[in-house]
Amino acid sequence: MGKFIYEGSIKVDFDDRVLAHLQLVIGSKLRRGEGFHFTWRDDPSIGDGRTTIWIHPQASLVYKFYGSRKPALNRAWIDALSFTANSPTGLYVVPEPAESADGRMLTDEAH
């Protein structure tokens, strides 16, 4: 279970695999200088609601992975997450598609 930390005070747990895909999508948006909303469902232990933050190029972000292996990246999932990030509602986690359109999983080295 990895951790996404925003501005040093907002901390949320994501599976390492989810976090790796989020890091790629968020990094792509920020490299282009684009700000956007990012929304996630809160853990039931803190009320089972949702949280939305505004991510911008000057934001302080930390991606803390607990596993030592880099997860393989699914191109179809990257595309789906990017689609939400570019929508008016902003980025949110969608279920991972079974595989990419061409049937390949991407490794970190390939991306």
PyMOL commands that set and color helices and strands:
alter all, ss='L'
color gray80, all
select helices_A, chain A and resi 16-31+44-46+75-85+108-110
alter helices_A, ss='H'
color red, helices_A
select strands_A, chain A and resi 2-6+10-14+36-41+50-55+61-64+91-92
alter strands_A, ss='S'
color yellow, strands_A
deselect
rebuild
show_as cartoon
